[in-house]
Amino acid sequence: MRQLSRSLITAALPLSLLAAGVTQATEVDLPRTMAWTAYGTNSSGYAQAVAIGNMLQNQYGTSVRILPGDNDVSRMTPLKQGRVDLCACGIASYYGAEGVMMFADRDWGPQPIRVITTSTASFGLSLAVAGDLGVETPADLKGKRIAYIRGDDALNKGTEAYLAFGGLTWDDVERVDFPGYARSFDGIIAGNVDASFTTTVTPPAQQLSSSPRGISWPVLDPDDAEGWERMMAVAPYFRPHEVTAGAGDVSADNPVPSASYPYPIVVANEDLDDKVAYGLIKALQDNYDDYKDAAPGAVGYAFEYQDLQWVIPFHDAVVDYYEEIGVWTEEMQAHQESLVERQELLVATWDAFLAEAPDDEDAFREAWMQARTEALSNAGFDPVFE
């Protein structure tokens, strides 16, 4: 199990390779204007996009227009339509690449997207648990009342993954449905439910921490190989992470062994111009000091935080950059090729499926998920979503 906390890749690479990241062989060549989509204007993802945009303007004269989106579909639609260059997305980008959940829809299907960069900062993604229950690990959640957010696949998948770490499923807890994320935290404070999935720094978690019930975060032992195997079988995008910022008494002096995944995940379509993709990753790394303190979480774009063997393939030009600075390994290349093969298989399966797909919406989704599972399984891939 890779220990991916502050240093995502340094443990896997010799120091000589990290020191090699000084090559200046290819210059940055960016367009005069770019357009991105991002989370809403009050989000850290939007603030980070603004900070990066300011850096690109100051260093290269590139003007970045940022379009805020209220939900995953509204953020990814302009990218699908080619109206923006990039999306500073959440984990829905992975669901889009896989063609599942909200993307198992006739208008979507698997999206051929590529990662430019990601940010992994000091916070974690976890189940916020009422502090008066004495829950220390996910296994202690058995029999507890757990929030299920209607219409929010990402949050519910995160909850399912935490339960799996503890050897539990939804059948082992009492599911309590809520119409929205914020309402679930009102429910914890009111004593109607015991836990809800969130980031460790979100305002609702802070409110729970200040309430009479208090807050706790389940500990995920980084050495529990079986627990991590169960968790990543449900949601392979999670990684072990030492959380140093969070509601309650979580800090650098009192960290919590937990989990996280990148946010934002900056993705483009696979056909984004190579010069643009290369210029972006090089600009982000060369000018890191110019934006890292300009928005909450922007420190997470540092090279040491990049997971070069994650769940979505990189853009080819980003791979070129990592090869150029001497950090791209044969193992990383094999992983990249496997991800690209998986994505190409998904797209081909989708195209064939549409020719005879049922008209009924529910039947369409069920038939697609079956076709997807069969195609991936027959090719030796784990379907993950079935």
C-alpha positions as CSV (number, residue, x, y, z in Angstrom):
1,M,0.0,0.0,0.0
2,R,1.5,3.3,-1.0
3,Q,1.5,5.9,1.8
4,L,0.2,9.0,0.0
5,S,0.1,11.7,2.6
6,R,2.2,14.9,2.2
7,S,4.5,13.2,-0.3
8,L,2.6,11.4,-2.9
9,I,5.4,10.3,-5.1
10,T,8.7,11.1,-3.4
11,A,8.7,7.8,-1.6
12,A,8.6,6.0,-4.9
13,L,11.3,8.0,-6.6
14,P,15.0,8.5,-5.9
15,L,16.0,12.0,-4.8
16,S,18.2,12.3,-7.9
17,L,15.1,12.1,-10.1
18,L,13.3,14.8,-8.0
19,A,16.3,17.0,-8.3
20,A,16.2,16.5,-12.0
21,G,13.0,18.7,-12.3
22,V,15.0,21.7,-13.5
23,T,15.0,21.1,-17.2
24,Q,13.9,24.1,-19.2
25,A,14.1,22.5,-22.7
26,T,10.6,23.6,-23.9
27,E,9.1,27.0,-23.3
28,V,5.5,27.7,-22.3
29,D,3.3,28.6,-25.3
30,L,-0.2,29.4,-24.1
31,P,-3.1,31.1,-26.0
32,R,-4.1,34.7,-25.3
33,T,-7.4,33.6,-23.8
34,M,-8.7,30.5,-22.0
35,A,-12.0,29.5,-20.5
36,W,-12.5,27.1,-17.5
37,T,-15.4,25.9,-15.5
38,A,-15.2,25.5,-11.7
39,Y,-17.3,25.2,-8.6
40,G,-19.4,28.1,-7.4
41,T,-17.9,31.5,-6.6
42,N,-17.8,30.8,-2.8
43,S,-15.8,27.6,-3.2
44,S,-12.1,27.0,-2.7
45,G,-12.0,25.5,-6.2
46,Y,-13.1,28.7,-7.8
47,A,-10.7,30.7,-5.7
48,Q,-7.8,28.5,-6.8
49,A,-8.8,28.8,-10.4
50,V,-8.8,32.6,-10.0
51,A,-5.3,32.5,-8.4
52,I,-4.0,30.3,-11.2
53,G,-5.6,32.6,-13.8
54,N,-3.9,35.7,-12.2
55,M,-0.6,33.9,-12.4
56,L,-1.1,33.0,-16.1
57,Q,-2.1,36.6,-16.8
58,N,0.9,38.1,-15.0
59,Q,3.5,35.6,-16.3
60,Y,2.3,34.9,-19.8
61,G,-0.4,37.4,-20.7
62,T,-3.0,34.7,-20.8
63,S,-6.5,35.9,-19.8
64,V,-8.6,33.2,-18.1
65,R,-12.4,33.4,-17.9
66,I,-13.8,31.2,-15.2
67,L,-17.4,30.0,-15.4
68,P,-18.9,28.8,-12.1
69,G,-21.2,25.8,-12.2
70,D,-23.7,24.8,-9.5
71,N,-23.4,21.1,-10.0
72,D,-21.3,18.4,-11.7
73,V,-23.3,18.3,-14.9
74,S,-23.2,22.1,-15.4
75,R,-19.5,22.1,-14.9
76,M,-18.7,19.3,-17.3
77,T,-21.3,20.2,-20.0
78,P,-19.2,23.1,-21.5
79,L,-16.2,20.9,-21.5
80,K,-18.1,18.1,-23.4
81,Q,-19.3,20.7,-25.9
82,G,-15.9,22.2,-26.4
83,R,-16.9,25.6,-25.1
84,V,-14.2,25.6,-22.4
85,D,-10.6,24.4,-22.3
86,L,-10.6,23.0,-18.8
87,C,-12.8,22.0,-15.9
88,A,-11.6,22.4,-12.3
89,C,-13.9,19.5,-11.4
90,G,-14.5,17.3,-8.4
91,I,-14.6,13.5,-8.3
92,A,-17.4,13.6,-10.8
93,S,-14.7,13.8,-13.5
94,Y,-13.9,10.2,-12.6
95,Y,-17.5,9.2,-12.8
96,G,-17.6,10.9,-16.2
97,A,-14.6,9.1,-17.5
98,E,-16.2,5.8,-16.4
99,G,-19.7,6.6,-17.7
100,V,-21.4,5.9,-14.4
101,M,-23.9,7.4,-12.0
102,M,-25.2,10.7,-13.4
103,F,-23.2,10.0,-16.6
104,A,-24.9,6.6,-17.3
105,D,-27.3,8.7,-19.3
106,R,-28.1,8.8,-23.0
107,D,-26.7,12.3,-23.3
108,W,-23.4,11.4,-21.6
109,G,-21.7,8.1,-21.5
110,P,-17.9,7.7,-20.8
111,Q,-16.0,10.9,-21.5
112,P,-12.5,10.8,-23.0
113,I,-11.0,13.2,-20.6
114,R,-7.4,13.7,-19.4
115,V,-5.9,15.1,-16.2
116,I,-3.7,18.2,-16.4
117,T,-3.0,18.5,-12.7
118,T,-4.7,18.0,-9.3
119,S,-4.6,19.5,-5.8
120,T,-4.4,17.5,-2.6
121,A,-4.2,19.8,0.4
122,S,-4.2,19.4,4.2
123,F,-7.9,18.5,4.6
124,G,-9.4,15.1,4.3
125,L,-12.7,13.6,3.1
126,S,-14.4,11.6,5.8
127,L,-17.5,10.8,7.8
128,A,-18.2,13.5,10.3
129,V,-19.5,11.6,13.3
130,A,-21.2,13.0,16.4
131,G,-18.6,13.2,19.1
132,D,-20.8,11.8,21.9
133,L,-20.8,8.3,20.4
134,G,-17.2,7.2,21.0
135,V,-16.7,6.2,17.4
136,E,-12.9,5.7,16.8
137,T,-12.8,3.6,13.6
138,P,-15.3,2.9,10.7
139,A,-16.0,-0.5,12.3
140,D,-17.5,1.3,15.3
141,L,-20.3,2.7,13.0
142,K,-22.2,-0.6,13.0
143,G,-25.8,0.0,14.0
144,K,-25.4,3.8,13.9
145,R,-27.7,6.1,12.0
146,I,-25.9,7.2,8.8
147,A,-27.0,10.0,6.5
148,Y,-27.8,9.2,2.8
149,I,-28.1,12.3,0.6
150,R,-30.7,11.9,-2.1
151,G,-29.3,12.8,-5.5
152,D,-25.7,13.1,-4.4
153,D,-23.8,10.0,-5.7
154,A,-20.4,11.3,-4.8
155,L,-21.2,11.8,-1.1
156,N,-23.0,8.5,-0.8
157,K,-20.2,6.6,-2.5
158,G,-17.8,8.2,0.0
159,T,-19.9,7.0,2.9
160,E,-20.1,3.5,1.4
161,A,-16.3,3.4,1.0
162,Y,-15.8,4.3,4.7
163,L,-18.2,1.6,5.8
164,A,-16.3,-0.8,3.6
165,F,-13.1,0.0,5.3
166,G,-14.7,-1.1,8.6
167,G,-16.1,-4.3,7.0
168,L,-19.6,-2.8,6.9
169,T,-22.3,-2.1,4.3
170,W,-25.5,-0.1,4.3
171,D,-27.2,-3.2,5.6
172,D,-25.1,-2.9,8.8
173,V,-26.2,0.6,9.7
174,E,-29.5,2.6,9.8
175,R,-29.8,4.7,6.7
176,V,-31.4,8.0,7.2
177,D,-32.3,9.9,4.0
178,F,-31.9,13.7,3.7
179,P,-32.9,16.0,0.8
180,G,-29.5,17.9,1.0
181,Y,-26.1,17.8,2.4
182,A,-26.5,20.8,4.9
183,R,-29.8,19.3,6.2
184,S,-27.9,16.1,7.2
185,F,-25.7,18.1,9.6
186,D,-28.8,19.8,11.0
187,G,-30.0,16.3,11.7
188,I,-26.8,15.3,13.5
189,I,-27.0,18.4,15.7
190,A,-30.7,17.7,16.4
191,G,-29.9,14.1,17.4
192,N,-31.8,12.5,14.4
193,V,-28.7,10.9,12.7
194,D,-25.1,10.2,13.7
195,A,-22.8,10.7,10.8
196,S,-22.6,12.4,7.3
197,F,-19.8,12.5,4.7
198,T,-18.0,15.7,4.1
199,T,-14.6,17.4,3.9
200,T,-12.9,18.0,7.3
201,V,-12.9,21.8,6.9
202,T,-16.4,22.4,5.7
203,P,-18.6,25.0,7.7
204,P,-21.3,22.4,8.6
205,A,-18.5,20.3,10.2
206,Q,-17.4,23.3,12.2
207,Q,-21.0,23.9,13.3
208,L,-21.3,20.3,14.5
209,S,-18.0,20.7,16.3
210,S,-19.4,23.7,18.2
211,S,-22.6,21.9,19.1
212,P,-23.3,20.0,22.3
213,R,-22.7,16.7,20.4
214,G,-19.2,17.7,19.2
215,I,-17.5,15.9,16.3
216,S,-15.1,13.0,15.7
217,W,-13.4,11.7,12.6
218,P,-12.9,7.9,12.2
219,V,-9.2,6.9,12.1
220,L,-8.1,4.9,9.1
221,D,-5.0,2.9,10.0
222,P,-2.6,3.3,7.1
223,D,-1.2,-0.1,7.8
224,D,-4.6,-1.9,7.6
225,A,-4.1,-3.4,4.2
226,E,-7.3,-5.3,4.2
227,G,-9.3,-2.2,5.2
228,W,-7.8,-0.2,2.4
229,E,-8.4,-3.0,-0.1
230,R,-12.1,-3.0,0.8
231,M,-12.3,0.7,0.6
232,M,-10.6,1.1,-2.7
233,A,-12.7,-1.7,-4.2
234,V,-15.7,0.6,-3.6
235,A,-14.0,3.9,-4.5
236,P,-10.5,3.4,-6.0
237,Y,-9.8,7.2,-6.0
238,F,-9.3,7.3,-2.2
239,R,-5.7,7.4,-0.9
240,P,-4.3,7.3,2.6
241,H,-3.8,10.9,3.9
242,E,-2.6,12.5,7.1
243,V,-5.2,15.2,7.7
244,T,-3.8,18.3,9.4
245,A,-6.8,20.6,9.0
246,G,-10.3,20.0,10.2
247,A,-13.1,20.7,12.6
248,G,-12.6,19.8,16.2
249,D,-9.0,19.7,17.3
250,V,-7.5,18.5,14.0
251,S,-4.2,20.3,13.2
252,A,-0.6,19.9,12.2
253,D,0.1,19.1,15.9
254,N,-2.8,16.7,16.1
255,P,-3.2,15.0,12.7
256,V,-5.7,12.3,11.9
257,P,-4.8,9.3,9.8
258,S,-7.6,9.3,7.3
259,A,-8.2,9.5,3.5
260,S,-8.6,12.0,0.7
261,Y,-8.7,12.4,-3.0
262,P,-7.8,15.4,-5.1
263,Y,-9.9,18.5,-5.3
264,P,-10.0,20.2,-7.7
265,I,-9.1,17.8,-10.5
266,V,-8.2,19.9,-13.5
267,V,-9.2,18.0,-16.6
268,A,-9.4,18.6,-20.3
269,N,-10.6,16.7,-23.3
270,E,-8.1,14.3,-24.8
271,D,-7.8,16.4,-27.9
272,L,-6.7,19.6,-26.1
273,D,-3.8,21.0,-28.0
274,D,-0.5,19.5,-26.8
275,K,1.1,22.9,-26.6
276,V,-1.6,24.2,-24.3
277,A,-1.6,21.1,-22.0
278,Y,2.2,21.1,-21.8
279,G,2.3,24.9,-21.2
280,L,-0.2,24.6,-18.4
281,I,1.6,21.9,-16.4
282,K,5.0,23.6,-16.9
283,A,3.6,27.0,-15.9
284,L,1.9,25.6,-12.8
285,Q,5.1,24.0,-11.6
286,D,7.5,26.7,-12.6
287,N,5.4,29.5,-11.0
288,Y,4.1,27.6,-8.0
289,D,5.3,30.2,-5.5
290,D,3.3,32.9,-7.3
291,Y,-0.1,31.3,-6.5
292,K,0.3,28.7,-3.7
293,D,-0.7,31.2,-1.0
294,A,-3.3,33.1,-3.0
295,A,-6.2,30.7,-2.3
296,P,-7.1,28.1,0.3
297,G,-5.8,24.7,-0.8
298,A,-3.6,26.0,-3.6
299,V,-0.6,24.5,-2.0
300,G,-1.9,21.2,-3.1
301,Y,-0.6,21.7,-6.7
302,A,3.0,21.2,-5.6
303,F,4.8,18.5,-7.5
304,E,5.2,16.4,-4.3
305,Y,1.4,16.2,-4.0
306,Q,0.8,14.8,-7.5
307,D,-0.2,11.1,-7.7
308,L,1.2,10.0,-11.0
309,Q,-0.7,6.6,-10.8
310,W,-4.2,7.7,-10.1
311,V,-7.5,6.7,-11.7
312,I,-7.8,9.0,-14.8
313,P,-5.1,9.1,-17.5
314,F,-2.9,12.2,-17.9
315,H,-2.9,14.2,-21.1
316,D,-0.1,13.0,-23.4
317,A,1.7,16.3,-23.2
318,V,1.6,16.2,-19.4
319,V,3.3,12.8,-19.6
320,D,5.9,14.5,-21.9
321,Y,6.5,17.1,-19.3
322,Y,7.1,14.5,-16.5
323,E,9.4,12.6,-18.8
324,E,11.3,15.8,-19.6
325,I,12.0,16.5,-15.9
326,G,13.0,12.9,-15.3
327,V,10.4,11.6,-13.0
328,W,8.2,9.4,-15.2
329,T,9.0,5.7,-14.7
330,E,8.2,2.5,-16.6
331,E,5.7,1.6,-14.0
332,M,3.9,4.9,-14.4
333,Q,3.9,4.4,-18.2
334,A,2.3,1.0,-17.9
335,H,-0.3,2.4,-15.5
336,Q,-1.1,5.2,-18.0
337,E,-1.4,2.8,-20.9
338,S,-3.8,0.6,-18.9
339,L,-6.0,3.6,-18.1
340,V,-6.1,4.7,-21.7
341,E,-6.9,1.2,-22.9
342,R,-9.7,1.1,-20.3
343,Q,-11.1,4.4,-21.5
344,E,-10.9,3.5,-25.1
345,L,-12.8,0.2,-24.4
346,L,-15.5,2.1,-22.5
347,V,-16.0,4.6,-25.4
348,A,-16.2,1.8,-28.0
349,T,-18.6,-0.2,-25.8
350,W,-20.8,2.9,-25.4
351,D,-20.9,3.5,-29.2
352,A,-21.9,-0.1,-29.8
353,F,-24.4,0.0,-27.0
354,L,-26.3,3.1,-28.4
355,A,-27.1,1.3,-31.6
356,E,-29.6,-1.0,-29.8
357,A,-30.2,0.7,-26.5
358,P,-33.7,0.6,-25.0
359,D,-35.8,3.8,-25.0
360,D,-36.9,3.7,-21.4
361,E,-34.6,5.7,-19.1
362,D,-34.4,3.1,-16.3
363,A,-34.0,0.2,-18.7
364,F,-31.3,2.2,-20.6
365,R,-29.2,2.7,-17.5
366,E,-29.6,-0.9,-16.4
367,A,-28.6,-2.2,-19.8
368,W,-25.6,0.1,-20.1
369,M,-24.3,-0.8,-16.7
370,Q,-24.6,-4.5,-17.7
371,A,-22.9,-4.0,-21.0
372,R,-20.1,-1.9,-19.4
373,T,-19.5,-4.6,-16.7
374,E,-19.3,-7.4,-19.3
375,A,-16.9,-5.5,-21.5
376,L,-14.5,-4.5,-18.7
377,S,-14.6,-7.9,-17.1
378,N,-14.0,-9.7,-20.4
379,A,-10.9,-7.5,-20.9
380,G,-9.6,-8.2,-17.5
381,F,-10.5,-4.9,-15.9
382,D,-12.3,-4.4,-12.6
383,P,-15.7,-2.8,-13.4
384,V,-15.8,-1.1,-9.9
385,F,-19.4,0.1,-10.6
386,E,-21.9,-2.6,-11.3
